[in-house]
Amino acid sequence: MKLVKTPILLSLAMMLVVSQEACRSKKLAQKKPTAEVETPAPETPAPKPAPAPRAEPAQEEAAPAKPDYNFRNIQFEFNSAVLKTDSYPILDKAAAAMKQDPSVKFLLSGHASAEGTPEHNNELSIERANAVKTYLVNTGVLQSQLALRGFGATKPIASNDTEEGRAVNRRVEIKKVN
């Protein structure tokens, strides 16, 4: 019985110590800073103004690189509008770029592989574009920045003869419109 009580008492004692430390740090964070009395700095003579630089030919500063608004490799599961987990970092990067300039408009182009009927593939490509739109809007991108279009299986980027090619064709591409 004593062997059972000892570990329990030790763990209770550790929890007590940890909780006291947590409370102490909260109390320190809540304290208002006290006003410090500033002591005047010894006066130093004012520095002499530097001579004006000679006029040299104006060099163009490198303009900040404009963001690349074209995003690819947003992939989906077979016969589904469920995003693959590999697509989340790409969408997060796209959302960050889109939020920098709310005046820029984007087209979300949904695509499907050649499996299924053309009608089904067209509907599926629209659902995929809508899934990307929902993700982006949930991250703070303005809905007014996004337009979507489904292309079905009409614009493959890989052969639909292999599973690897069909997997690549199940995608949404994001392109800048204006």
PyMOL commands that set and color helices and strands:
alter all, ss='L'
color gray80, all
select helices_A, chain A and resi 2-30+85-100+118-138+143-145+163-169
alter helices_A, ss='H'
color red, helices_A
select strands_A, chain A and resi 71-75+106-110+146-150+171-176
alter strands_A, ss='S'
color yellow, strands_A
deselect
rebuild
show_as cartoon
